Amino acid sequence: MGILVAALAASCASASAPPPKTAGVPIGEFLKQCQNKTGWSDPAPPIRLFGNVYDVGTCGIEVLLIAGDKGEILIDGATAEAAPQVASNIERLGFRLDEIKWILTSHEHLDHAGGLAELQRRTGARLAVRAAQRPALESGRMVDGDPQAGLYDPFPMPRIDRILTDGEVVRLGNLALTLHATPGHSPGSTSWTWRSCEGKLCRAIAYADSVTAAANKTFRFSEHPEYVATFHHSLDVIAGLDCDILLTPHPSVSQLYERLAGEAPLSDAQACRHYAQTGRDNLAARLAREAADR
């Protein structure tokens, strides 16, 4: 891992870097603390993933902090229970909470959106979401049409400050994050891409949303062919993302900790394609089970 916070830019060319911060705990210490822990609120120390990209979440949930020359962007908020820990991790890295200017999201479920309201209160940041995420976030519960509706308890409702559209770029100083609508796991599922550099070494980063075809006891994907078609299209989008380093809301599904431990390459230009195929296989298996249960 490099020791300088690098520019996040629209190309591999480096922009002026923000002031250096700490690199978080050593990877070995992080892995030791999270060994055999995948709980949504299991405490984890903050770590640098690459360049100006940090994980400030829990052992089971990624919350990304992306540092720029005009402030920071946060993606996701983990659970309401974990929000104070996320805030502490941000400060532990040497960032002030009021340096967080935007909060973005992957999808509108308790494990990723539960902490948004508290983090927004502590940072004063603005929250930008897709329109499809808005009903759940404003009500604090999954809405009808979400395959997992009713599975989780309500969560605190954040304030929505901006509605984003597919392909829109969120900019903050030298940061530029592109939104990709990838509905399927939830109606509001969203993936993000950007570029990050460590010195002259630059990588395309993809924060690809969950691709599991999870559902409650009554939702059958086979009874919603339009939703299935949309899900397939989203997997095609994910497969085509510019993606050297794949990150996911649940680190285990993209083997992040194994990659950080050196058991597999952190950077893999085919990672998003393989991740999308995992989603296709999962959806096919779900449809096969539903057919067998008829």
TORKOLVEX-211661 format. One line per 5 residues: for each residue x, y, z of C-alpha. Coordinates in pm, 1 decimal, padded with zeros to 6 digits. Layout:
<pts>
X Y Z ~ ...
</pts>
This chain:
<pts>
00000.0 00000.0 00000.0 ~ 00125.5 00349.9 -00077.0 ~ 00158.5 00611.0 00195.5 ~ 00033.7 00918.0 00014.1 ~ -00326.5 01006.2 -00049.7
-00346.6 01031.2 -00427.1 ~ -00575.9 01220.5 -00654.7 ~ -00900.2 01069.4 -00767.9 ~ -00945.9 01190.5 -01123.7 ~ -01138.1 01115.3 -01436.8
-00825.1 00978.0 -01598.4 ~ -00502.6 00821.9 -01477.6 ~ -00336.9 01162.3 -01469.1 ~ -00271.4 01267.7 -01109.0 ~ -00433.3 01582.0 -00976.4
-00294.1 01771.2 -00680.1 ~ -00317.6 01545.9 -00374.9 ~ -00494.1 01639.3 -00050.9 ~ -00285.5 01665.2 00265.4 ~ -00150.6 01327.3 00379.3
-00353.3 01140.9 00640.8 ~ -00278.8 00823.0 00829.9 ~ -00295.7 00493.5 00644.1 ~ -00516.5 00328.0 00904.9 ~ -00408.7 00013.1 01085.3
-00177.4 -00240.6 00920.6 ~ -00365.1 -00490.9 00705.6 ~ -00251.5 -00778.1 00927.5 ~ -00403.3 -00615.4 01235.3 ~ -00727.1 -00548.0 01050.8
-00752.6 -00908.5 00932.1 ~ -00681.5 -01036.5 01282.5 ~ -00956.9 -00821.1 01433.5 ~ -01208.2 -00936.0 01171.8 ~ -01107.2 -01300.9 01163.0
-01424.3 -01515.1 01151.3 ~ -01638.1 -01201.8 01189.7 ~ -01888.8 -01105.1 00922.1 ~ -02158.3 -00937.7 01133.3 ~ -02306.0 -00618.0 00997.7
-02206.1 -00426.7 01311.1 ~ -01891.1 -00617.3 01412.3 ~ -01634.5 -00344.2 01493.0 ~ -01343.3 -00307.3 01252.6 ~ -01054.3 -00060.1 01242.8
-01012.7 00169.8 00939.7 ~ -00779.1 00069.9 00657.8 ~ -00651.6 00212.8 00332.9 ~ -00757.7 -00001.4 00037.8 ~ -00578.7 00181.8 -00243.9
-00464.4 00539.0 -00297.2 ~ -00723.2 00771.2 -00150.0 ~ -00981.9 00498.5 -00086.0 ~ -01040.1 00383.3 00272.4 ~ -01274.1 00132.3 00434.1
-01424.3 00283.3 00751.1 ~ -01702.1 00026.9 00793.1 ~ -01742.5 -00293.2 00991.7 ~ -01608.1 -00645.9 00951.0 ~ -01916.1 -00742.6 00748.8
-02008.0 -00418.2 00571.8 ~ -01795.6 -00184.8 00363.5 ~ -01828.5 00190.5 00409.1 ~ -01594.4 00371.4 00174.3 ~ -01429.7 00706.9 00231.8
-01276.7 00866.8 -00077.5 ~ -01046.2 01158.4 -00003.3 ~ -01009.2 01460.9 -00230.3 ~ -00858.1 01806.2 -00233.4 ~ -01192.6 01974.1 -00147.6
-01322.0 01723.8 00106.0 ~ -01434.5 01364.7 00120.5 ~ -01714.6 01148.1 -00018.0 ~ -01863.4 00862.0 00183.5 ~ -02041.9 00566.4 00024.4
-02292.7 00382.9 00245.8 ~ -02352.4 00403.7 00618.3 ~ -02366.0 00045.7 00753.8 ~ -02621.4 -00012.0 01030.6 ~ -02757.7 00244.3 01273.8
-02575.4 00058.9 01549.9 ~ -02244.0 00088.8 01362.4 ~ -02274.3 00457.9 01268.5 ~ -02080.8 00589.7 01574.5 ~ -01802.0 00343.7 01498.8
-01789.7 00457.8 01134.6 ~ -01762.7 00818.7 01252.8 ~ -01483.3 00720.1 01492.3 ~ -01298.1 00540.4 01211.8 ~ -01312.8 00852.2 00996.6
-01157.9 01058.0 01274.9 ~ -00906.2 00785.7 01351.5 ~ -00773.2 00826.3 00997.0 ~ -00716.0 01195.2 01064.7 ~ -01015.8 01333.1 00876.9
-01262.6 01573.6 01035.3 ~ -01626.3 01471.9 01015.7 ~ -01717.7 01806.2 00863.4 ~ -01481.6 01731.2 00573.5 ~ -01735.8 01475.4 00447.2
-01932.8 01672.7 00188.9 ~ -02138.6 01404.2 00011.1 ~ -02282.3 01069.0 00117.1 ~ -02375.0 00823.5 -00159.3 ~ -02540.1 00481.6 -00142.0
-02535.3 00132.2 -00287.9 ~ -02888.5 00024.6 -00195.6 ~ -03170.7 00100.2 00041.0 ~ -03148.7 -00184.8 00292.9 ~ -03095.4 -00171.1 00668.8
-02739.5 -00305.1 00661.2 ~ -02615.3 -00027.1 00431.9 ~ -02863.5 00256.4 00487.2 ~ -02935.8 00220.9 00859.0 ~ -02648.9 00448.9 00960.8
-02704.2 00719.2 00696.9 ~ -02918.6 00948.4 00914.8 ~ -02673.1 00948.1 01205.5 ~ -02370.5 00995.6 00981.5 ~ -02546.9 01278.2 00802.8
-02620.7 01439.7 01140.5 ~ -02260.5 01406.5 01257.6 ~ -02097.1 01525.3 00935.1 ~ -02344.0 01775.3 00793.3 ~ -02293.6 01606.0 00456.1
-02551.9 01607.7 00179.3 ~ -02708.4 01278.3 00074.1 ~ -02744.8 01201.6 -00296.9 ~ -02950.0 00899.0 -00407.8 ~ -03130.9 00751.8 -00705.8
-03505.4 00817.4 -00728.5 ~ -03569.5 00443.3 -00690.8 ~ -03406.2 00452.9 -00347.8 ~ -03606.0 00748.2 -00224.9 ~ -03931.9 00580.4 -00105.5
-03747.6 00331.5 00116.2 ~ -03504.1 00587.2 00255.9 ~ -03777.8 00839.3 00331.3 ~ -03994.6 00577.7 00502.3 ~ -03713.6 00384.7 00671.6
-03836.8 00051.5 00538.6 ~ -03819.8 -00155.6 00222.0 ~ -04112.1 -00085.5 -00009.0 ~ -04345.5 -00314.6 -00203.4 ~ -04167.9 -00439.4 -00512.2
-03843.6 -00503.4 -00329.2 ~ -03785.9 -00881.8 -00330.3 ~ -03677.1 -00860.5 00034.8 ~ -03960.1 -00634.0 00157.2 ~ -04051.1 -00704.8 00518.0
-03737.8 -00900.8 00606.7 ~ -03573.4 -00631.1 00818.9 ~ -03674.0 -00385.3 01086.7 ~ -03727.5 -00016.6 01002.7 ~ -03422.2 00211.8 01012.6
-03370.9 00584.4 01083.6 ~ -03472.3 00805.2 00791.6 ~ -03204.0 01033.1 00644.4 ~ -03262.6 01364.9 00469.4 ~ -03234.0 01339.4 00090.2
-03066.7 01640.4 -00068.1 ~ -03020.2 01542.1 -00432.2 ~ -03168.0 01294.0 -00678.3 ~ -02924.6 01135.2 -00920.4 ~ -02978.8 00967.6 -01256.5
-02805.8 00682.2 -01434.6 ~ -02467.6 00789.7 -01569.9 ~ -02452.7 01105.8 -01358.7 ~ -02113.6 01208.3 -01219.6 ~ -02082.3 01335.3 -00862.0
-01794.2 01581.7 -00846.3 ~ -01610.8 01729.8 -00549.6 ~ -01285.2 01907.2 -00628.7 ~ -01066.0 01648.2 -00797.4 ~ -01308.7 01362.4 -00723.0
-01540.8 01230.6 -00993.9 ~ -01763.8 00930.1 -00920.5 ~ -01993.9 00789.5 -01189.3 ~ -02329.5 00634.8 -01100.8 ~ -02445.6 00312.8 -01267.1
-02805.3 00202.0 -01204.7 ~ -02791.3 -00173.9 -01138.4 ~ -03133.5 -00271.6 -00996.7 ~ -03192.5 -00634.1 -00905.1 ~ -03081.2 -00706.3 -00552.3
-03308.6 -00413.0 -00470.1 ~ -03502.2 -00172.0 -00693.7 ~ -03254.9 00104.9 -00606.3 ~ -02932.4 -00093.3 -00638.0 ~ -02653.4 00134.0 -00755.4
-02288.7 00079.9 -00849.2 ~ -02011.8 00339.9 -00864.0 ~ -01687.4 00377.2 -01059.8 ~ -01393.0 00616.0 -01037.7 ~ -01016.6 00621.6 -01072.4
-00766.2 00636.6 -00791.2 ~ -00388.2 00672.4 -00795.5 ~ -00093.4 00588.8 -00573.0 ~ 00174.7 00813.6 -00715.9 ~ 00192.7 00723.4 -01085.6
00007.6 00393.4 -01041.0 ~ -00361.6 00441.8 -01122.4 ~ -00647.1 00195.9 -01104.4 ~ -01011.1 00189.6 -01208.9 ~ -01217.9 00126.6 -00896.3
-01565.4 -00027.2 -00910.9 ~ -01793.0 -00039.4 -00608.6 ~ -02039.9 -00289.3 -00754.9 ~ -02361.0 -00341.9 -00565.9 ~ -02483.2 -00677.0 -00436.5
-02590.4 -00930.6 -00700.8 ~ -02764.2 -01191.8 -00483.7 ~ -03121.0 -01278.5 -00576.8 ~ -03240.6 -01277.6 -00216.9 ~ -03614.1 -01268.1 -00144.0
-03875.3 -01295.1 00127.5 ~ -04104.3 -01599.0 00160.7 ~ -04365.2 -01473.4 -00086.3 ~ -04164.9 -01304.1 -00362.6 ~ -04100.0 -01530.7 -00659.5
-03868.6 -01393.7 -00926.8 ~ -04033.9 -01623.5 -01183.4 ~ -04360.2 -01432.0 -01135.8 ~ -04188.8 -01101.7 -01221.0 ~ -04030.6 -01148.0 -01566.3
-03974.2 -00774.1 -01613.6 ~ -03780.8 -00758.0 -01287.9 ~ -03572.9 -01058.8 -01392.2 ~ -03498.1 -00894.6 -01727.4 ~ -03391.7 -00577.8 -01547.9
-03170.1 -00782.7 -01316.2 ~ -03003.4 -00950.6 -01615.0 ~ -02939.7 -00611.3 -01774.4 ~ -02782.8 -00486.4 -01450.7 ~ -02548.0 -00784.5 -01444.5
-02445.8 -00699.1 -01800.4 ~ -02374.8 -00343.1 -01684.9 ~ -02160.3 -00466.1 -01396.9 ~ -01971.5 -00703.8 -01625.9 ~ -01883.8 -00410.1 -01850.5
-01762.9 -00171.2 -01581.4 ~ -01410.1 -00033.4 -01597.5 ~ -01285.5 -00238.3 -01307.2 ~ -00927.5 -00302.6 -01198.0 ~ -01016.3 -00318.5 -00828.1
-01356.6 -00457.8 -00733.4 ~ -01516.6 -00352.1 -00404.6 ~ -01859.1 -00465.2 -00285.2 ~ -02095.8 -00367.0 -00000.6 ~ -02035.3 -00707.7 00160.3
-01657.8 -00763.5 00142.7 ~ -01689.9 -01140.5 00167.0 ~ -01866.2 -01179.9 -00168.2 ~ -01570.2 -01031.0 -00354.5 ~ -01309.9 -01202.6 -00132.7
-01171.5 -00863.8 -00028.8 ~ -01002.6 -00988.8 00286.5 ~ -00834.9 -01274.5 00102.4 ~ -00707.8 -01026.0 -00154.0 ~ -00581.7 -00791.2 00116.1
-00401.2 -01087.3 00273.1 ~ -00222.0 -01152.2 -00055.6 ~ -00401.5 -01480.0 -00123.6 ~ -00527.5 -01338.7 -00454.1 ~ -00446.4 -01023.7 -00652.7
-00609.6 -00705.6 -00524.7 ~ -00626.0 -00580.3 -00883.6 ~ -00790.3 -00794.5 -01152.6 ~ -00926.5 -00643.6 -01473.1 ~ -01172.0 -00935.7 -01504.8
-01309.6 -00904.7 -01151.4 ~ -01636.6 -00733.0 -01242.7 ~ -01701.5 -00980.4 -01523.0 ~ -01653.7 -01272.0 -01283.0 ~ -01866.8 -01101.2 -01017.0
-02149.3 -01050.8 -01266.2 ~ -02131.6 -01417.1 -01363.1 ~ -02169.7 -01509.8 -00998.0 ~ -02487.9 -01302.7 -00997.6 ~ -02616.4 -01475.9 -01312.6
-02549.3 -01816.4 -01158.0 ~ -02725.1 -01711.8 -00836.7 ~ -03031.2 -01583.5 -01022.9 ~ -03048.2 -01897.4 -01238.0 ~ -03031.5 -02113.9 -00926.3
-03311.6 -01912.4 -00764.6 ~ -03532.9 -01951.3 -01071.8 ~ -03458.0 -02325.1 -01085.2 ~ -03557.5 -02366.7 -00719.6 ~ -03880.4 -02177.6 -00779.8
-03960.4 -02401.2 -01078.3 ~ -03891.7 -02712.1 -00872.6 ~ -04123.6 -02590.0 -00597.1 ~ -04425.0 -02552.7 -00825.9
</pts>
